[in-house]
Amino acid sequence: MDTAASTGLTFRDAADGDVDVLVALIESAYRGDSSRSGWTTEADILQGQRTDPEGVLAVIKAPDSRLLTVERDGTVAACCQLEHRGDHAYFGMFAVSPALQGEGLGKVIIAEAERTARETWGVTEMHMTVISVRDDLIAWYERRGYRRTGKMTPFPYGDERFGIPQRDDLQFELLVKPLA
């Protein structure tokens, strides 16, 4: 199994000075033409922004929240949000540079995020929400042990901070994984 050491990845908590780099990374992984070189693109279902400096800084500053920054060869390659929510942690804002997608880094990063949440907060589950029409992404998470719950929450139509929907059937599905 790949590990952080075998993939040359280092993990650290994001700092205020990382905001611009992290916003650019997240945007490149999900929106616009640059995202199309990776497989996590949402460019066909959402246009506009995925996040902004204020949103990233809020995650960095929030109590019971961490924005793990993943570096490879001294360059920011990925990030993910972890938030302590009682008996579980929330996993979000996950982005891997499109140029590095498909190399197996995502598996290593999510495993490290799960380990960090379990060891830091003693949580027994990881929760995340995924846009329900993202079948390929949901299947990837299912292969990592997450299960679909069927619990849906509405997409925030009309709030351009989350993007400009290109279809009218978007909603978020809760995925859950027990952390042993």
TORTI-659519 format. One record per residue: residue in three letters; x, y, z of N, C-alpha, C, CB in turn. Coordinates in steps of 0.05 Angstrom, whole numbers. Glycine has a CB too. Layout:
<recs>
REC residu     nx     ny     nz    cax    cay    caz     cx     cy     cz    cbx    cby    cbz
REC    ala      X      Y      Z      X      Y      Z      X      Y      Z      X      Y      Z
...
</recs>
This chain:
<recs>
REC residu     nx     ny     nz    cax    cay    caz     cx     cy     cz    cbx    cby    cbz
REC    met     17    -24      0      0      0      0     18     25      0    -19      0     24
REC    asp      9     45    -15     24     70    -16     22     84     11     14     88    -38
REC    thr     43     97     19     43    113     43     53    141     36     60    100     66
REC    ala     50    159     55     59    186     50     89    186     43     54    204     74
REC    ala    104    170     58    133    168     53    139    158     25    147    151     74
REC    ser    125    137     16    131    125    -10    122    142    -33    117     97    -11
REC    thr    104    161    -28     95    179    -50    108    206    -48     65    182    -49
REC    gly    126    210    -28    140    236    -25    122    258    -15    152    244    -52
REC    leu    100    252     -2     81    272      8     88    280     36     53    262      6
REC    thr     85    305     42     86    315     70     60    329     76    111    334     74
REC    phe     51    327    101     26    339    110     31    359    131      7    317    120
REC    arg     16    381    129     18    402    150     -8    417    151     42    421    145
REC    asp    -13    431    173    -37    448    174    -32    473    158    -44    455    203
REC    ala    -52    482    143    -50    507    128    -47    531    146    -75    510    109
REC    ala    -34    551    136    -30    576    150    -42    598    133      0    582    155
REC    asp    -46    621    145    -58    644    131    -44    650    104    -57    669    149
REC    gly    -18    647    103     -3    652     79     -8    633     57     26    653     86
REC    asp    -21    611     62    -27    590     42    -53    596     27    -29    563     55
REC    val    -69    615     35    -96    619     25    -96    621     -6   -108    643     37
REC    asp    -80    638    -17    -82    643    -46    -74    617    -62    -63    665    -55
REC    val    -53    603    -53    -45    579    -66    -67    558    -64    -19    568    -54
REC    leu    -80    556    -41   -100    535    -37   -125    542    -53   -108    533     -7
REC    val   -133    567    -55   -156    574    -71   -150    567   -100   -162    605    -69
REC    ala   -127    573   -110   -119    567   -138   -120    537   -142    -91    578   -145
REC    leu   -110    521   -123   -110    492   -125   -138    481   -127    -95    479   -101
REC    ile   -155    490   -109   -183    480   -108   -198    487   -133   -198    492    -83
REC    glu   -195    512   -142   -207    520   -167   -198    504   -191   -202    550   -172
REC    ser   -171    499   -192   -160    484   -214   -170    455   -215   -130    484   -213
REC    ala   -176    444   -192   -185    416   -191   -214    412   -198   -180    405   -163
REC    tyr   -230    433   -196   -259    430   -200   -272    447   -221   -272    436   -175
REC    arg   -261    471   -227   -275    489   -244   -257    498   -267   -284    513   -229
REC    gly   -270    506   -289   -256    517   -312   -241    497   -328   -237    538   -302
REC    asp   -229    506   -350   -215    488   -368   -192    473   -356   -205    504   -392
REC    ser   -178    485   -336   -155    471   -324   -164    446   -310   -140    490   -304
REC    ser   -189    446   -299   -199    423   -285   -204    399   -303   -224    430   -270
REC    arg   -207    404   -328   -213    383   -347   -190    364   -352   -222    395   -374
REC    ser   -166    372   -344   -143    354   -347   -143    333   -325   -117    370   -346
REC    gly   -158    336   -304   -162    316   -283   -189    304   -285   -158    329   -255
REC    trp   -195    285   -268   -221    271   -270   -241    281   -249   -217    241   -266
REC    thr   -233    300   -232   -251    310   -211   -267    335   -220   -236    316   -186
REC    thr   -264    343   -244   -277    367   -254   -307    368   -249   -272    371   -283
REC    glu   -317    391   -242   -346    396   -240   -354    416   -262   -353    407   -212
REC    ala   -336    422   -281   -339    443   -301   -365    440   -317   -315    444   -319
REC    asp   -374    415   -321   -398    411   -337   -424    415   -321   -398    383   -349
REC    ile   -422    415   -295   -446    418   -279   -447    444   -263   -449    395   -259
REC    leu   -424    457   -260   -422    482   -245   -401    500   -258   -415    477   -215
REC    gln   -408    525   -261   -388    545   -269   -384    564   -246   -397    559   -295
REC    gly   -367    584   -250   -362    603   -229   -342    591   -209   -388    611   -215
REC    gln   -342    602   -185   -322    594   -166   -330    569   -150   -317    617   -147
REC    arg   -310    555   -140   -315    533   -121   -311    542    -93   -296    509   -127
REC    thr   -293    561    -89   -288    573    -63   -275    600    -67   -269    555    -45
REC    asp   -269    614    -45   -256    640    -47   -238    643    -23   -278    663    -48
REC    pro   -221    664    -23   -202    668     -1   -215    669     26   -186    693     -6
REC    glu   -239    682     28   -253    684     53   -261    656     63   -277    702     51
REC    gly   -271    640     45   -280    613     53   -257    595     62   -294    600     30
REC    val   -234    597     48   -211    581     56   -200    591     83   -189    582     35
REC    leu   -198    617     86   -188    628    111   -206    621    135   -185    659    109
REC    ala   -232    620    130   -251    613    151   -246    584    160   -280    615    141
REC    val   -240    566    142   -234    538    149   -208    537    166   -232    520    124
REC    ile   -188    552    157   -162    553    172   -166    563    200   -142    570    157
REC    lys   -183    583    204   -186    597    229   -207    583    248   -194    625    225
REC    ala   -224    567    237   -246    556    253   -237    538    275   -266    542    234
REC    pro   -249    540    298   -242    521    320   -252    493    311   -255    529    347
REC    asp   -238    473    320   -244    445    313   -243    440    283   -272    438    324
REC    ser   -227    454    269   -224    451    240   -194    451    233   -240    472    225
REC    arg   -187    436    213   -160    436    202   -162    435    172   -143    411    213
REC    leu   -145    449    159   -142    448    130   -115    436    125   -146    476    116
REC    leu   -115    409    120    -89    396    115    -79    404     88    -93    365    117
REC    thr    -54    412     88    -41    419     63    -20    398     57    -27    448     65
REC    val    -21    388     33     -4    366     24     16    376      4    -21    342     12
REC    glu     41    372     11     63    381     -7     77    357    -19     82    399      7
REC    arg     86    361    -43    103    341    -57    126    356    -69     87    324    -79
REC    asp    150    349    -61    174    363    -71    173    393    -66    178    358   -101
REC    gly    162    400    -42    161    428    -34    140    445    -47    187    441    -40
REC    thr    122    432    -63    100    447    -76     74    436    -66    103    444   -107
REC    val     55    454    -61     28    446    -53     15    430    -75     11    471    -45
REC    ala      8    405    -69     -3    386    -88    -32    380    -83     13    361    -89
REC    ala    -41    383    -58    -68    375    -50    -75    388    -23    -70    344    -49
REC    cys   -101    386    -17   -110    395      9   -136    381     16   -114    426     10
REC    cys   -144    382     41   -170    372     50   -177    384     77   -170    341     51
REC    gln   -202    389     81   -213    400    106   -221    377    124   -236    419    100
REC    leu   -214    380    149   -225    362    170   -238    380    191   -202    344    183
REC    glu   -262    372    199   -276    387    219   -288    368    240   -299    405    207
REC    his   -282    374    265   -292    357    287   -321    364    293   -275    360    313
REC    arg   -339    345    291   -368    349    295   -378    328    315   -383    348    268
REC    gly   -369    329    339   -379    310    359   -366    283    356   -409    308    358
REC    asp   -383    262    350   -373    235    347   -362    229    320   -395    215    354
REC    his   -363    248    302   -352    244    275   -337    268    265   -375    238    255
REC    ala   -322    264    244   -308    286    231   -320    290    203   -277    281    229
REC    tyr   -319    314    194   -328    321    167   -304    324    149   -346    346    167
REC    phe   -305    312    126   -283    313    106   -293    329     82   -274    285     97
REC    gly   -279    350     75   -287    367     53   -264    382     40   -309    386     62
REC    met   -271    399     21   -252    416      7   -228    400     -2   -243    438     26
REC    phe   -233    375    -12   -212    357    -20   -204    364    -49   -220    327    -18
REC    ala   -179    370    -53   -170    376    -80   -142    365    -84   -171    406    -85
REC    val   -138    353   -107   -111    344   -116   -106    358   -142   -110    312   -119
REC    ser    -82    368   -145    -75    382   -170    -82    364   -194    -44    389   -170
REC    pro    -96    375   -214   -103    359   -238    -79    345   -251   -117    376   -258
REC    ala    -56    358   -250    -32    346   -262    -23    321   -247     -9    366   -263
REC    leu    -31    318   -223    -23    295   -206    -45    274   -202    -13    304   -180
REC    gln    -69    280   -212    -91    261   -209    -86    236   -224   -118    274   -218
REC    gly    -95    213   -213    -91    188   -226    -65    173   -218    -91    191   -256
REC    glu    -50    185   -200    -25    173   -190    -28    158   -164     -4    194   -187
REC    gly    -53    158   -153    -57    144   -128    -53    161   -103    -40    121   -126
REC    leu    -48    187   -107    -44    205    -85    -70    208    -68    -34    232    -94
REC    gly    -92    209    -81   -118    213    -67   -122    191    -46   -141    213    -86
REC    lys   -116    166    -52   -119    144    -33   -102    149     -8   -112    117    -46
REC    val    -77    158    -13    -59    162      9    -68    186     26    -30    168     -1
REC    ile    -78    207     13    -86    231     27   -111    225     44    -92    254      8
REC    ile   -131    211     33   -155    206     48   -149    188     72   -177    194     30
REC    ala   -131    168     68   -124    151     90   -110    167    113   -105    128     81
REC    glu    -93    185    105    -80    202    125   -100    221    139    -58    219    112
REC    ala   -119    231    124   -140    248    136   -157    232    156   -158    259    114
REC    glu   -164    207    149   -179    190    168   -163    184    193   -187    164    154
REC    arg   -137    178    189   -120    172    212   -117    197    230    -92    163    203
REC    thr   -114    220    218   -111    245    233   -136    250    249   -105    268    214
REC    ala   -160    248    237   -185    253    251   -189    233    274   -209    251    231
REC    arg   -183    208    269   -186    188    290   -168    193    313   -181    159    278
REC    glu   -142    199    307   -123    203    329   -125    230    342    -95    200    318
REC    thr   -133    251    328   -135    277    339   -160    280    356   -135    298    318
REC    trp   -183    271    346   -208    276    359   -221    250    370   -227    289    340
REC    gly   -211    227    365   -223    202    374   -249    196    362   -226    203    404
REC    val   -254    206    337   -280    202    324   -282    173    314   -284    222    302
REC    thr   -307    164    311   -312    137    301   -322    136    273   -332    124    320
REC    glu   -328    159    261   -338    160    234   -327    185    219   -369    159    233
REC    met   -325    182    193   -320    205    176   -344    209    158   -294    201    158
REC    his   -353    234    156   -376    242    140   -366    261    118   -398    255    157
REC    met   -380    260     95   -375    279     74   -400    282     58   -351    270     56
REC    thr   -402    304     43   -424    307     24   -413    309     -4   -442    331     32
REC    val   -426    297    -23   -417    297    -51   -442    303    -68   -405    269    -59
REC    ile   -438    319    -89   -460    324   -107   -470    298   -118   -451    344   -130
REC    ser   -495    292   -115   -506    266   -121   -503    256   -150   -535    265   -113
REC    val   -500    274   -168   -497    266   -196   -468    259   -203   -507    288   -215
REC    arg   -450    261   -184   -422    255   -189   -417    225   -185   -404    272   -170
REC    asp   -428    209   -202   -427    180   -199   -398    169   -198   -441    166   -222
REC    asp   -380    179   -215   -353    170   -215   -339    176   -188   -337    182   -238
REC    leu   -344    200   -178   -331    208   -153   -343    191   -129   -335    238   -148
REC    ile   -369    188   -129   -381    172   -108   -371    143   -109   -412    172   -111
REC    ala   -368    132   -133   -357    105   -135   -328    103   -124   -357     96   -165
REC    trp   -312    124   -129   -285    125   -118   -286    124    -88   -270    150   -128
REC    tyr   -303    140    -76   -306    140    -46   -316    113    -36   -324    163    -37
REC    glu   -334    101    -51   -344     75    -42   -322     54    -42   -367     65    -61
REC    arg   -304     56    -61   -280     37    -61   -262     43    -38   -265     40    -88
REC    arg   -264     66    -25   -248     72     -1   -263     66     24   -241    102     -2
REC    gly   -287     53     22   -302     45     46   -325     63     54   -284     42     68
REC    tyr   -330     84     39   -353    102     45   -379     89     34   -349    130     34
REC    arg   -400     94     48   -426     84     39   -446    107     35   -437     63     59
REC    arg   -462    103     15   -483    123      9   -505    120     30   -495    119    -19
REC    thr   -516    142     40   -537    141     60   -564    147     49   -530    160     82
REC    gly   -565    159     25   -591    168     14   -601    194     26   -611    146     18
REC    lys   -586    204     46   -594    230     59   -584    252     41   -583    232     88
REC    met   -603    268     32   -597    290     14   -601    317     27   -614    288    -12
REC    thr   -585    336     19   -589    364     26   -589    380      0   -567    375     46
REC    pro   -604    402     -1   -606    417    -26   -580    432    -32   -629    437    -24
REC    phe   -576    435    -58   -554    452    -67   -562    481    -63   -547    446    -98
REC    pro   -543    498    -55   -551    527    -50   -554    543    -76   -530    540    -32
REC    tyr   -575    536    -91   -581    551   -116   -584    581   -109   -607    541   -130
REC    gly   -573    598   -126   -575    627   -122   -552    639   -105   -600    633   -108
REC    asp   -535    622    -93   -512    632    -78   -487    626    -94   -510    618    -49
REC    glu   -478    646   -109   -456    642   -128   -430    636   -115   -454    666   -145
REC    arg   -428    639    -88   -403    631    -74   -398    601    -78   -405    637    -44
REC    phe   -418    585    -85   -415    557    -89   -416    549   -118   -437    542    -74
REC    gly   -417    568   -135   -417    563   -164   -444    569   -177   -411    534   -169
REC    ile   -444    568   -203   -468    574   -219   -476    548   -232   -462    596   -241
REC    pro   -498    536   -221   -507    510   -231   -514    510   -261   -531    500   -215
REC    gln   -507    489   -275   -513    486   -303   -536    466   -307   -489    477   -319
REC    arg   -548    457   -286   -571    439   -287   -587    443   -262   -562    409   -290
REC    asp   -612    433   -262   -630    439   -240   -635    416   -220   -657    448   -251
REC    asp   -618    395   -222   -623    371   -205   -600    367   -185   -626    347   -222
REC    leu   -585    387   -178   -562    384   -160   -571    383   -131   -542    406   -164
REC    gln   -560    364   -116   -563    362    -87   -539    347    -76   -590    347    -80
REC    phe   -535    349    -50   -513    335    -37   -523    310    -24   -499    354    -17
REC    glu   -507    288    -27   -513    263    -13   -492    259      9   -514    239    -32
REC    leu   -501    251     33   -483    245     55   -471    217     51   -498    247     82
REC    leu   -444    216     52   -429    191     52   -417    187     79   -408    190     29
REC    val   -416    163     89   -405    157    116   -387    133    115   -429    153    136
REC    lys   -366    135    131   -347    112    134   -341    109    164   -321    117    118
REC    pro   -344     84    175   -335     79    202   -304     80    202   -346     52    213
REC    leu   -293     91    223   -264     92    227   -257     72    249   -253    121    233
REC    ala   -245     50    241   -238     29    261   -212     36    275   -236      2    248
</recs>
